[in-house]
Amino acid sequence: MKYLCSVCGKIPTSGTMTGKILICDECEPEIQAEIDRREDAGELVNMTHITRKIFRRKNPNSITLQIRDMPEDLQNAIKTYACEENISVREAVLIALQNYFDKF
């Protein structure tokens, strides 16, 4: 099972899992700096918000993709896979796409 870094979107060779968020070793210092900054300012520390904010800043041309009219059997297969792997549907779709395009 391959997981993607929530900050850079790459498959890391090593990293830290915090809840359902994986942070690769390369991105960890930047995340820790933002956590420290928020704690010092007395702000809420939410890993999901922090990782998405940094991801969007690093990837301004990232694609927001909505899949409409997905066949029900494919939708069920993705949901089942995501539940079995304890990951989000988004992560399951990204992993499937990454595995598909790694062939090229």
N, C-alpha and C positions, 0 to 999 in steps of 0.2 A: 504494500500500500504506500503510495507516494502522497505526501502532503505538500502543500505550497506555503511558502512564507507569506504571511498576511501583509507584509510591508512591501517587498519587492516583487512578489508573485512568482518567484522561481522555486524550483525544487532544491531544497538545501541539502548539503552533505551532512550538516549537523546544525542543531538549533535547540531552542527551548520551547516547550509546550506550556502555555498558560491557559487553562481551560480548554477552549476549542481553537485557540489562536496559537499558531506556530510562528516563531520569530527566528530567522536564521542568525548564525553567529555574526555575520557581516552587518546586519541591521540592528542588532541588540544595543550597541552603544547609543545610537540615535534615539531608540525607544526609551532607554534608561534616562537619557538627558531630558526628554520630554516629561517623563514621569516625575523626575526630580524637580523640574521647573513647576509643574502643576502642584506638587505637594508643597513646595516652598511658598507658592502663591495662595495656598489654601483652596485650590480648585479640586473638583471631582476628578479622580483618576479612573477612566474607563478605557480599558485596553482596546476594545473594539473601535471606539471613536478615535483613539490615538493612532492606531495602525491604519485605519481608513484615511484619516487626514494626511498622514505622511505618504501613504500610497498615492493619493490623488495629487499631492504636491510634486512627488517624484515622477509621476506619469500623467502629465497634463493631457496627453492625447489618448488616454486609456479609453477603451470602448465600453459603453454601457449598452448591454444587449438584453433585449426582451424577446423571449421566444413565445410567440402566440400560436394557437391552434396546434400544439404538440400532440401527436397521437397518444391516446390514453395509455396504451401498453408501454410506450417509451417513458411516459411520465411516471407510471407506476414502477417501472424498473429503476429509474433514477432515484425515486423516493425510497424504494426498498434498499438499494445499495447505500444511500446516504444514512439510513437508519442502522443498517448492519455495521457500517464503518464508524458510526457516531460522528458524522460530519454533516455540514449543511448541504442542501441541494446545490447551492452555488459552487461549493468546493467540489462536489461530485462531477458537475458539468465541466468545471475547469480542468480537473484531473483527466476526464475522458478526452477533452480537446487536446490537452498537452500530450497524452499518450498517443493519440491519433497523429498529431503533427510531428512527434519525435521520429516517426518512420521516414520522414522526408529529409 
